[in-house]
Amino acid sequence: MEDHEAVAALRRGDISGLDALVRRYQTKAVRAAYLVTHDPGLAEDVMQSAFVQMVDHIDQFDTSRRFEPWFMRIVVNMALKAVGRQAHYLPLELGADWLPDPQPGPAAAVEIAEMEGVVREALRALTPEQRAVIVLRYYLGYSEREISDTLGRPVGTIRWRVHAAHTMLRRLLRPYRSERQSEGGES
């Protein structure tokens, strides 16, 4: 069932539309929420709440547009609100079932784990809004216009947030890159 068929089914009260959308977007939604919240449990809560909100507001969806950006806007906005409600950040738990496991060899696995840890800590230093634009731009592949539409912010604000996030990430990752270059790991 295609997205437009699933939306039409939901509007008719046919729950099979929800099933199709959950199957298609559940993993992407929880991953996006996780990348913003850095909390696996909270990310799952956000994903589930986003589907409930989507169903509650399906009549507001403009069927002339793509479903995914509309739904991911709900996910990212709910993740941002959830982070704002948290008093503190919980530690990242690796190994959740919904994170990809590429099965690298032992040496590569150690190097990948080290790099993921460094990047994770750098991402954690960003504001939730900066993490959201990084998730939308590089994880979900949205254009600046789509991010603008998704977050309801002007394109200029989105460009500034992406730029600020890039600048911060470069600064935070510079020591790691310098260390890797001096070890001969990168040129």
PECORKA-V189998 format. One record per residue. N is the residue number from 1. RES is the residue in one letter. PHI is phi in whole degrees, -180 to 180 (* if undefined). PSI is psi in degrees with one decimal (* if undefined). Layout:
BEGIN
N/RES/PHI/PSI + N/RES/PHI/PSI
END
This chain:
BEGIN
1/M/*/125.2 + 2/E/-74/162.9 + 3/D/-56/-47.2 + 4/H/-64/-33.3 + 5/E/-70/-40.8 + 6/A/-64/-42.8 + 7/V/-63/-44.5 + 8/A/-61/-41.6 + 9/A/-62/-44.7 + 10/L/-61/-41.6 + 11/R/-64/-27.6 + 12/R/-84/-5.7 + 13/G/90/10.5 + 14/D/-87/112.9 + 15/I/-68/-14.8 + 16/S/-63/-26.1 + 17/G/-64/-40.7 + 18/L/-65/-43.7 + 19/D/-57/-44.5 + 20/A/-63/-42.3 + 21/L/-70/-38.9 + 22/V/-63/-46.4 + 23/R/-58/-40.3 + 24/R/-77/-37.9 + 25/Y/-116/-2.8 + 26/Q/-58/-51.4 + 27/T/-65/-44.6 + 28/K/-64/-38.6 + 29/A/-67/-45.3 + 30/V/-69/-35.9 + 31/R/-65/-44.9 + 32/A/-62/-44.2 + 33/A/-63/-40.4 + 34/Y/-64/-42.6 + 35/L/-65/-25.8 + 36/V/-86/-42.4 + 37/T/-89/-27.2 + 38/H/61/30.9 + 39/D/-142/110.4 + 40/P/-59/-43.7 + 41/G/-65/-43.7 + 42/L/-64/-39.2 + 43/A/-62/-41.5 + 44/E/-66/-40.3 + 45/D/-62/-42.9 + 46/V/-62/-46.1 + 47/M/-59/-47.4 + 48/Q/-64/-43.5 + 49/S/-65/-35.1 + 50/A/-64/-40.0 + 51/F/-66/-39.7 + 52/V/-63/-46.1 + 53/Q/-64/-39.3 + 54/M/-59/-46.5 + 55/V/-63/-43.2 + 56/D/-62/-28.5 + 57/H/-115/17.8 + 58/I/-61/-28.1 + 59/D/-70/-17.0 + 60/Q/-87/-10.2 + 61/F/-71/131.0 + 62/D/-83/106.4 + 63/T/-68/-7.3 + 64/S/-82/-7.0 + 65/R/-110/169.4 + 66/R/-74/142.9 + 67/F/-71/-44.1 + 68/E/-55/-51.0 + 69/P/-60/-37.7 + 70/W/-63/-47.1 + 71/F/-67/-42.4 + 72/M/-67/-26.1 + 73/R/-63/-43.4 + 74/I/-60/-47.0 + 75/V/-61/-52.1 + 76/V/-65/-42.2 + 77/N/-64/-40.3 + 78/M/-67/-37.2 + 79/A/-65/-42.3 + 80/L/-62/-42.3 + 81/K/-65/-39.8 + 82/A/-64/-41.6 + 83/V/-64/-40.6 + 84/G/-63/-29.7 + 85/R/-81/-19.6 + 86/Q/-75/138.7 + 87/A/-78/-27.5 + 88/H/-155/164.9 + 89/Y/-89/139.5 + 90/L/-92/152.8 + 91/P/-65/148.6 + 92/L/-72/129.2 + 93/E/-101/116.9 + 94/L/-87/160.0 + 95/G/91/9.6 + 96/A/-63/149.3 + 97/D/-59/-27.8 + 98/W/-91/2.0 + 99/L/-91/139.0 + 100/P/-65/145.6 + 101/D/-126/96.3 + 102/P/-77/-3.5 + 103/Q/56/55.0 + 104/P/-75/167.5 + 105/G/-68/169.3 + 106/P/-57/-46.7 + 107/A/-66/-43.4 + 108/A/-66/-36.3 + 109/A/-63/-40.5 + 110/V/-65/-44.9 + 111/E/-65/-42.8 + 112/I/-64/-43.5 + 113/A/-62/-40.8 + 114/E/-64/-45.7 + 115/M/-65/-42.7 + 116/E/-61/-40.2 + 117/G/-63/-42.6 + 118/V/-65/-46.0 + 119/V/-66/-41.5 + 120/R/-59/-44.5 + 121/E/-67/-37.4 + 122/A/-65/-43.8 + 123/L/-63/-36.2 + 124/R/-64/-27.3 + 125/A/-76/-16.2 + 126/L/-76/159.2 + 127/T/-72/158.3 + 128/P/-57/-36.5 + 129/E/-65/-39.8 + 130/Q/-68/-41.2 + 131/R/-61/-39.5 + 132/A/-61/-45.3 + 133/V/-68/-34.1 + 134/I/-66/-42.9 + 135/V/-62/-49.1 + 136/L/-64/-40.6 + 137/R/-76/-49.3 + 138/Y/-102/-27.3 + 139/Y/-87/-46.2 + 140/L/-93/-11.6 + 141/G/74/26.1 + 142/Y/-76/148.0 + 143/S/-77/168.9 + 144/E/-61/-38.8 + 145/R/-64/-43.5 + 146/E/-65/-38.3 + 147/I/-64/-42.7 + 148/S/-58/-47.2 + 149/D/-65/-40.5 + 150/T/-66/-44.8 + 151/L/-92/-8.1 + 152/G/67/34.6 + 153/R/-123/153.6 + 154/P/-62/151.5 + 155/V/-57/-38.1 + 156/G/-60/-39.1 + 157/T/-66/-40.5 + 158/I/-64/-46.2 + 159/R/-58/-43.5 + 160/W/-63/-44.0 + 161/R/-65/-41.2 + 162/V/-63/-45.5 + 163/H/-62/-46.4 + 164/A/-62/-40.0 + 165/A/-66/-43.8 + 166/H/-60/-45.9 + 167/T/-60/-46.1 + 168/M/-65/-44.0 + 169/L/-64/-42.4 + 170/R/-60/-44.1 + 171/R/-64/-43.7 + 172/L/-72/-31.4 + 173/L/-91/-8.7 + 174/R/-55/-46.8 + 175/P/-61/-37.9 + 176/Y/-67/-43.8 + 177/R/-65/-42.1 + 178/S/-62/-41.4 + 179/E/-63/-43.5 + 180/R/-67/-38.6 + 181/Q/-66/-40.5 + 182/S/-69/-24.4 + 183/E/-85/-4.5 + 184/G/85/11.7 + 185/G/-77/-27.2 + 186/E/-141/155.5 + 187/S/-119/*
END
